[in-house]
Amino acid sequence: MPNLTRLGLPGDEQSWAALGFTVSGGRVQIGRVACTLGEPAWGFDETHAAPESLGIPYLESTTPEADSMPVHPNSVTTVDHVVYWVPDLDDAVADLTAVLGVPPRRRFFPRGPEGPEMAFYRVGEPFIEAVSSGRAPALTGVAFLSPDLDATVAAVRAAGGPIGDPKPAVQGGRIASVWHGHLNWGIAFMEPKPRK
C-alpha cells in the first residue's frame, strides 16, 4: 500500500503555530506525514505511474528528519484526510489508481444524491478524499485527527487561532472547522466517532 509521507500546506509558520502546531524551520511533523509550509503539494513513498498526472505539485523525497514525533499543543497526532478536488471523478479514479497502484476503498455520495460524488483512497495513516468538483485539480483542505476535540479547540483558541465550535460530522464523530479566511484553505479538526 502506498503511503502519503509528504504534504505541502499553504501559509507560514505563524499561521500554523496559531492552530496549535509545533513548527520548526517551515516544517511540521504530524504522525507519519512530514508537512512543508508554502504551497499545497504531496508526495508518496511509492508510485506506479507519473504522479504529475494528478495535477498537483509533487514533493520529492527528502532526507528524513529525526524520528521524533513532536507533541503539538493542540494534541493532534494524525492527518485524517486530504481533500483533492477533481474536474471528473472517473478520470481522477483512473489516474489515482494508476499512480497509487490500488483502487479506491469506496466511491459514493456521502452527503446524499444532492452532494458531490467522492472516492476514498487509504494512503497510510490518512485518506485521500477525491471530490468531483468540475474544477481544475487542487488540494483544497486537510482534516486532522484529535483524541479530544474540546481540548484541541481550547488549545487552538489559546494560540490565537480562529476555530468554530465542535459539531456533528457527516462521517460520524465531531468536527471543528478553522475559519476559511485564516489561510483561505479548508482546515478542520476531527474527533473519531465512538466505537460501539
C-alpha positions in Angstrom: 0.0 0.0 0.0 1.4 3.4 -0.9 1.8 6.0 1.9 1.3 9.7 1.8 4.5 10.7 3.5 4.8 14.4 2.5 2.3 17.1 2.4 2.6 20.8 1.4 0.5 23.2 3.4 -0.3 26.8 2.5 0.8 29.6 4.8 3.7 30.3 7.1 4.9 29.3 10.5 2.9 31.9 12.3 -0.4 30.7 10.7 0.2 27.1 11.7 1.5 27.9 15.2 -1.8 29.8 15.7 -3.5 26.5 15.1 -1.6 24.9 17.9 1.1 23.1 15.9 4.8 22.9 16.8 6.6 24.3 13.7 10.3 24.3 13.1 12.1 25.5 10.0 9.0 25.7 7.9 8.1 22.1 8.7 5.5 20.3 10.8 5.6 16.6 11.6 2.1 15.2 12.0 2.2 11.5 12.7 4.0 9.9 9.8 3.4 12.8 7.4 6.1 15.4 7.0 4.5 18.7 6.2 6.3 21.6 4.5 4.8 25.1 4.6 4.4 27.1 1.4 2.0 25.6 -1.2 -0.4 22.7 -1.3 1.5 19.6 -2.6 2.0 16.0 -1.8 4.4 13.1 -2.0 4.2 9.3 -1.6 6.7 6.6 -0.6 5.9 4.7 -3.8 4.2 5.4 -7.1 3.3 3.2 -10.0 2.9 5.9 -12.7 3.9 9.6 -13.0 2.4 11.5 -10.1 2.4 14.7 -12.2 -0.7 13.2 -14.0 -2.7 14.1 -10.9 -2.3 17.8 -11.5 -0.8 18.5 -8.0 2.7 19.7 -7.3 4.8 16.7 -6.2 7.2 16.8 -3.3 10.2 14.6 -3.9 11.6 12.5 -1.1 14.0 14.4 1.2 16.3 13.3 3.9 14.1 12.3 6.7 14.2 14.3 9.9 15.0 12.6 13.2 12.3 10.2 14.2 11.0 12.5 16.9 7.3 12.9 16.9 6.6 16.4 18.3 3.8 16.8 20.8 1.6 19.6 19.5 -0.2 21.8 21.9 -3.4 21.0 20.0 -2.9 17.3 20.7 -3.2 16.3 17.0 -1.4 13.1 16.2 -2.5 12.2 12.7 -3.6 13.7 9.3 -7.1 12.2 8.9 -7.7 13.1 5.3 -6.6 15.4 2.4 -9.3 16.9 0.1 -8.5 16.6 -3.6 -10.9 18.4 -6.0 -11.0 17.0 -9.5 -12.9 18.0 -12.6 -14.1 14.5 -13.4 -14.2 11.7 -10.8 -13.9 8.8 -13.4 -10.7 10.3 -14.8 -9.4 11.0 -11.3 -10.0 7.5 -10.1 -8.3 6.1 -13.2 -5.3 8.4 -12.6 -5.1 7.9 -8.8 -5.4 4.1 -9.2 -2.5 4.1 -11.8 -0.3 6.3 -9.6 -1.0 4.6 -6.3 -1.4 1.0 -7.6 -4.5 0.4 -5.6 -8.2 1.1 -6.3 -10.3 3.4 -4.1 -11.6 1.8 -0.9 -15.0 3.3 -1.5 -16.8 5.6 -4.0 -20.2 7.1 -3.2 -22.2 10.3 -2.4 -21.6 10.7 1.3 -23.8 13.8 1.5 -26.6 12.2 -0.4 -27.6 12.5 -4.1 -27.5 16.3 -4.0 -23.9 16.3 -2.9 -20.7 15.6 -4.9 -19.6 12.1 -5.6 -16.4 11.1 -3.8 -13.8 8.4 -3.9 -11.7 7.5 -0.9 -8.1 6.1 -1.0 -6.2 4.9 2.1 -2.6 6.1 1.8 -1.1 5.1 5.2 -2.5 7.0 8.1 -4.6 9.4 6.1 -7.2 9.1 3.3 -7.3 11.0 0.1 -10.9 12.3 -0.4 -11.2 12.8 -4.1 -14.2 15.1 -4.8 -15.9 15.6 -8.1 -16.0 19.4 -8.4 -15.9 20.3 -12.1 -12.8 22.4 -11.3 -9.1 22.0 -12.1 -7.3 19.5 -9.8 -6.4 21.1 -6.5 -5.7 20.2 -2.9 -8.3 22.3 -1.1 -8.1 21.2 2.5 -7.0 18.9 5.3 -8.5 17.4 8.4 -6.5 16.4 11.4 -7.5 13.7 14.0 -7.7 14.7 17.6 -8.2 12.3 20.5 -10.0 15.1 22.4 -11.7 17.7 20.2 -12.7 20.0 23.1 -9.1 20.2 24.3 -7.9 20.8 20.7 -10.4 23.7 20.2 -9.3 25.2 23.5 -5.6 24.9 22.6 -6.2 26.5 19.1 -8.1 29.4 20.7 -5.3 29.8 23.3 -2.8 30.0 20.5 -4.9 32.7 18.8 -6.4 30.6 16.1 -9.8 31.2 14.6 -11.9 28.0 15.1 -15.6 27.2 15.3 -17.3 25.1 18.0 -17.4 21.3 17.5 -20.4 20.0 15.7 -21.5 16.6 14.4 -19.5 15.4 11.4 -21.1 13.8 8.3 -18.9 10.7 8.8 -19.8 10.4 12.5 -17.9 11.8 15.5 -17.4 15.6 15.7 -15.6 18.2 13.7 -14.5 21.8 14.3 -13.5 24.0 11.3 -11.0 26.7 11.1 -12.4 29.9 9.7 -11.9 29.9 6.0 -10.2 33.3 5.9 -7.4 32.1 8.1 -5.5 30.6 5.2 -8.2 30.5 2.5 -8.0 26.8 2.6 -10.2 24.1 4.3 -8.8 23.1 7.7 -10.7 21.0 10.2 -10.0 19.1 13.4 -11.9 15.8 13.8 -12.7 13.5 16.7 -13.4 9.9 15.7 -16.9 8.6 16.2 -17.2 6.5 19.4 -16.8 2.8 18.9 -19.8 0.6 19.8 
